[in-house]
Amino acid sequence: MRHLTLICLMLLANCGREAPAELQLLDLRPCPGWSGNTPATESQFARAAAAEQAGRLCANAKLSAVNEAIR
């Protein structure tokens, strides 16, 4: 969470200036996760857990890419 805050602050600090080419090419849209109701069955829980894990992996990959781009 701390990395996300730092990255957001660095990106905001660059507002008004043209972003580096590396950052312009990054996909910074939110990653999908579980958006359904609270799982009631074991199979729903498994699907929800898989969706949340995929969302976290997607977000972590994007944070790593931003971190590499600003170095």
C-alpha positions in Angstrom: 0.0 0.0 0.0 2.9 2.3 0.8 4.3 1.8 -2.7 1.0 2.8 -4.3 0.8 6.0 -2.3 4.4 6.9 -3.3 3.8 6.1 -6.9 0.6 8.2 -7.0 2.4 11.1 -5.4 5.2 11.0 -7.9 2.7 10.8 -10.8 0.8 13.8 -9.4 4.0 15.7 -9.0 4.5 15.4 -12.7 1.0 16.8 -13.6 1.2 19.6 -16.2 4.4 18.1 -17.6 4.6 15.5 -20.3 4.9 12.1 -18.8 8.0 10.0 -19.7 7.4 7.8 -22.7 7.6 4.7 -20.5 4.7 5.8 -18.3 2.6 6.8 -21.3 2.8 3.2 -22.6 1.7 1.6 -19.3 -1.8 0.3 -18.8 -2.8 2.1 -15.5 -6.5 1.0 -15.5 -7.7 -0.7 -12.4 -7.4 -4.5 -12.3 -10.6 -6.6 -12.0 -11.3 -8.6 -8.9 -14.4 -10.3 -7.4 -17.4 -8.0 -7.9 -20.1 -10.5 -7.0 -22.1 -11.0 -3.8 -20.5 -12.6 -0.7 -19.8 -16.2 -1.6 -22.3 -18.6 -0.2 -21.0 -22.0 -1.5 -17.6 -23.5 -1.7 -17.5 -23.2 -5.5 -18.4 -19.5 -5.3 -15.7 -19.0 -2.7 -13.1 -20.7 -4.9 -14.1 -18.5 -7.9 -14.0 -15.3 -5.7 -10.6 -16.3 -4.3 -9.2 -16.9 -7.8 -10.6 -13.6 -9.1 -9.1 -11.7 -6.1 -5.7 -13.4 -6.6 -5.7 -12.6 -10.3 -6.5 -9.0 -9.5 -3.7 -8.7 -7.0 -1.2 -10.3 -9.4 -2.3 -7.8 -12.1 -2.0 -4.8 -9.7 1.4 -6.0 -8.5 2.7 -6.4 -12.0 1.5 -2.8 -12.9 3.1 -1.4 -9.8 6.4 -3.1 -10.6 6.2 -1.7 -14.2 5.7 1.8 -12.9 8.5 1.4 -10.3 10.9 0.3 -13.1 9.7 3.2 -15.4 10.5 5.9 -12.8 13.9 4.6 -11.9 
